[in-house]
Amino acid sequence: MAARRTLIALVALTAILAASIVLAFATTTDDGRDAESGADSAGPQFVVECTWSHRAADDPIVHPGHPGGSHLHDFFGSTATDASSTAESLLGTASSCQTLADTAAYWAPTLLDGDEPVEPGRLFAYYRRPAFAPPDEIVAYPLGFAMVAGDAQSAQPQPTDIVAWHCGASSQWSAAPVTCPRFAPLTLRVAFPSCWDGRSLDSADHRSHTSYPSGGCPTGHPVALPELVLDISYSFWGSPAGLRLASGSTRTAHADFLNAWDPGRLETLVDECLRRGERCGIGPNRATLSGPAD
């Protein structure tokens, strides 16, 4: 009987330790982000959760009008996105996002394990208030605004404040994929520029009309936009030794954004959440304010 009680105690202790590990990896990040809800207590924001829509060798920003002209991408947001998509063609289409008004297109190169595509899980799109900008100066993305973050040609590790890999909701970021446990699968994080020239919806290199801030927006890009950060999770855990991207090595991680949000809805969210300093969890039709940001 004593041996049985000892065994039960050991099993209980093991369960407690396992639960603690799971919570450390998968429940919250060091900055307060909740893996299940997508919430982030770091400051004013609204967040959109999307499932994977489809995969295609298309890129309506870099290779517009050329179906099959790109490496493989995984698409989220508007389910109608293809090589010929424009903001006008996507506006009002079906969306893989919980927020139905978000018919924008988000995409990233397909992750491959050897030659096999790895299925993406969820995408969280965080729209945050830039800390350097007065709230009333933040401008919502105009319809048709396009940009790329990360470098598809990179031969070196990219800065982790722009491109990073991590496990689940952990904020332990790495320039390369890391070994993740099953309960906290591999996730790619890409942060977009938040300063704009105020004129061009796109540019020849899909970057020059934007810039990252350095204490504030530079003279050539004086307009403050929401800070857009994408977290894309994958159904992958274990050793990352065989991983690569359709664009090349995992050092070539990048993501694209084409704004086809319902303009009125996006403006409302920027106003109610970012300018007013709220953390918003949003569903199909409206924003739910979770209280003033810390």
C-alpha positions in Angstrom: 0.0 0.0 0.0 2.8 2.4 0.8 4.4 1.7 -2.5 1.2 2.5 -4.3 0.8 5.8 -2.4 4.4 6.6 -3.4 3.7 5.8 -7.1 0.5 8.0 -7.0 2.5 10.9 -5.5 5.2 10.6 -8.2 2.6 10.5 -11.0 0.9 13.6 -9.5 4.2 15.4 -9.2 5.1 14.6 -12.8 1.7 15.9 -14.0 2.2 19.2 -12.1 5.7 19.6 -13.5 4.5 18.9 -17.1 1.6 21.4 -16.7 4.1 24.0 -15.5 6.2 23.5 -18.6 3.2 23.7 -20.9 2.2 27.0 -19.2 5.7 28.4 -19.6 5.7 27.7 -23.3 2.2 27.9 -24.5 0.0 30.1 -22.2 1.7 33.5 -22.1 4.8 35.2 -23.3 7.2 37.3 -21.3 5.4 40.4 -22.5 1.9 39.1 -21.6 0.7 37.7 -24.9 -1.9 35.0 -24.5 -1.4 32.1 -27.0 -5.0 31.1 -27.0 -6.7 34.5 -27.4 -4.0 36.2 -29.3 -4.2 39.0 -26.7 -1.2 41.2 -26.0 -1.0 43.4 -22.9 2.1 45.3 -24.0 0.1 48.3 -25.2 -2.8 49.5 -27.4 -3.6 47.2 -30.2 -6.2 45.1 -32.1 -5.5 41.6 -33.2 -6.9 39.5 -36.0 -6.8 35.7 -36.0 -6.8 33.9 -39.4 -6.6 30.3 -40.5 -4.6 29.1 -43.5 -6.5 29.7 -46.7 -4.5 28.2 -49.6 -1.1 27.7 -51.2 0.1 28.8 -54.6 3.2 29.9 -56.5 1.7 33.4 -56.8 2.7 36.9 -55.5 0.4 39.8 -56.5 2.9 42.3 -55.1 6.2 41.1 -56.5 4.9 39.2 -59.6 1.5 40.7 -60.4 -0.3 39.1 -63.2 2.0 36.1 -63.5 0.4 33.0 -62.0 3.0 30.4 -61.0 5.7 33.1 -61.4 6.8 33.0 -57.7 8.0 30.4 -55.2 5.2 28.8 -53.2 3.4 31.0 -50.7 0.9 30.2 -47.9 -2.0 32.7 -48.0 -4.2 34.0 -45.1 -7.0 36.5 -45.2 -8.9 36.8 -48.4 -9.5 33.4 -49.8 -9.6 34.9 -53.3 -6.0 36.0 -53.4 -4.1 35.1 -56.6 -1.4 36.5 -58.8 -3.8 39.1 -60.3 -5.3 40.3 -57.1 -5.7 44.0 -56.3 -7.3 45.6 -53.3 -10.4 46.3 -55.3 -10.8 42.7 -56.4 -10.3 41.4 -52.8 -12.6 43.9 -51.0 -15.7 42.2 -49.8 -14.5 38.6 -50.6 -14.6 35.7 -48.2 -11.9 35.7 -45.6 -10.2 33.1 -43.5 -10.0 35.6 -40.6 -12.4 35.7 -37.8 -12.9 39.4 -38.5 -15.0 39.3 -41.6 -14.2 42.9 -42.6 -10.5 41.8 -42.9 -10.3 40.8 -46.6 -6.6 41.9 -46.7 -4.1 39.4 -48.0 -1.2 38.2 -45.9 1.3 35.6 -47.2 4.7 34.1 -46.5 6.9 31.5 -48.3 5.9 27.9 -47.7 7.9 26.1 -45.0 9.2 22.8 -46.2 10.5 19.8 -44.3 12.8 18.3 -46.9 10.5 18.5 -50.0 7.2 18.3 -48.1 5.2 21.4 -47.2 4.5 22.0 -43.5 0.9 22.8 -42.8 0.5 26.3 -41.3 -1.7 26.6 -38.2 -3.0 30.0 -37.3 -1.9 33.5 -38.2 -2.2 36.3 -35.6 -2.0 39.8 -37.1 -1.2 42.3 -34.4 -2.0 46.0 -35.2 -0.3 48.0 -32.5 0.1 51.7 -31.7 3.6 52.8 -32.3 5.1 54.0 -29.1 6.9 57.0 -30.8 3.8 58.5 -32.4 1.2 60.8 -30.8 -2.1 58.8 -30.9 -3.9 61.4 -33.1 -1.2 61.2 -35.7 -1.6 57.5 -36.5 -3.0 56.9 -40.0 -4.9 53.8 -41.0 -3.5 51.9 -44.0 -5.1 53.3 -47.2 -6.9 50.8 -49.5 -4.3 49.2 -51.8 -1.3 49.8 -49.5 1.3 47.1 -50.1 4.5 46.2 -48.4 7.1 43.4 -47.8 9.0 42.7 -44.6 12.0 40.5 -44.4 14.5 39.7 -47.1 13.8 36.8 -49.6 17.4 37.1 -50.9 19.2 37.2 -47.5 22.3 35.0 -47.1 22.8 36.1 -43.5 20.6 35.9 -40.4 18.1 38.8 -40.3 17.6 41.0 -37.3 15.3 39.3 -34.8 13.3 42.5 -34.3 12.2 42.1 -38.0 12.2 38.3 -38.5 12.4 35.7 -35.8 11.5 32.1 -35.0 10.1 30.9 -31.7 8.1 28.1 -30.0 4.4 28.6 -29.4 3.9 31.9 -27.5 7.4 32.1 -26.2 9.2 35.4 -26.6 12.6 33.7 -26.8 13.2 34.7 -30.4 15.9 33.2 -32.6 17.3 34.1 -36.1 16.9 30.4 -37.1 14.2 27.8 -36.3 14.6 26.1 -33.0 13.6 22.7 -31.5 10.1 23.1 -30.2 7.9 20.8 -28.1 4.7 19.5 -29.5 2.6 21.7 -27.2 4.4 24.8 -28.4 5.0 24.4 -32.2 7.3 26.4 -34.4 6.2 29.9 -35.1 7.5 32.6 -37.5 7.3 36.2 -36.5 7.6 39.1 -39.0 7.4 42.8 -38.2 6.6 45.3 -40.9 7.7 49.0 -41.1 5.5 51.5 -39.5 6.6 54.8 -41.2 5.3 55.8 -44.6 6.1 58.5 -47.2 2.4 59.5 -47.2 2.1 59.3 -51.0 2.9 55.9 -52.5 0.8 52.8 -52.0 3.8 50.7 -53.2 7.3 51.2 -54.6 9.5 49.4 -57.1 11.2 47.3 -54.4 8.0 47.2 -52.3 10.0 48.8 -49.4 11.2 52.3 -50.3 7.9 53.9 -49.6 8.2 52.7 -46.0 10.8 52.6 -43.3 11.3 51.4 -39.7 11.4 54.0 -37.1 14.5 55.1 -35.2 13.2 57.0 -32.2 10.5 58.3 -34.6 9.6 58.4 -38.2 12.4 59.9 -40.5 12.0 63.0 -42.6 11.4 61.1 -45.8 8.7 58.8 -44.2 6.9 61.1 -41.7 3.6 59.3 -41.5 3.0 56.9 -38.6 1.2 53.7 -39.5 0.0 50.9 -37.1 2.8 48.5 -36.3 1.8 45.3 -38.0 3.4 42.1 -36.6 2.5 38.6 -38.0 2.9 35.4 -36.0 2.4 32.3 -38.2 2.4 29.0 -36.4 3.2 25.7 -38.1 2.2 22.0 -37.4 5.9 21.3 -36.7 7.9 20.4 -33.6 11.1 18.6 -32.9 14.4 19.1 -34.7 14.4 21.8 -37.4 17.4 20.3 -39.2 15.5 19.5 -42.4 13.6 22.8 -42.6 13.9 25.3 -45.5 11.6 27.8 -47.1 10.3 27.8 -50.7 12.3 31.0 -51.1 15.6 29.3 -50.0 17.1 28.7 -46.6 15.2 29.7 -43.4 17.3 32.9 -43.5 15.1 34.1 -46.4 12.0 34.4 -44.2 9.7 37.3 -45.2 6.0 38.2 -45.5 3.8 40.4 -47.6 0.7 42.5 -46.9 -1.8 43.9 -49.3 -4.5 46.0 -47.6 -8.0 45.2 -48.7 -9.7 45.8 -45.3 -13.1 47.4 -45.4 -11.9 51.0 -45.2 -14.6 52.2 -42.7 -14.0 49.2 -40.4 -10.3 49.6 -40.4 -10.6 53.3 -39.6 -12.9 52.5 -36.7 -10.5 50.0 -35.3 -7.6 52.4 -35.5 -9.6 55.1 -33.8 -11.2 53.0 -31.1 -8.2 50.9 -30.3 -5.0 52.6 -31.2 -5.8 56.3 -30.9 -7.9 55.8 -27.7 -5.3 53.6 -26.1 -7.3 50.4 -25.8 -6.5 46.7 -26.1 -9.1 45.2 -28.4 -10.1 41.6 -29.0 -12.2 41.6 -32.2 -14.6 39.1 -33.6 -16.7 38.9 -36.7 -18.5 42.2 -36.5 -17.2 44.5 -33.8 -14.4 45.3 -31.4 -14.6 44.3 -27.8 -12.5 46.7 -25.6 -10.6 44.9 -22.9 -9.7 48.1 -21.1 -7.0 50.8 -21.2 -3.6 49.5 -22.1 -0.9 49.5 -19.4 
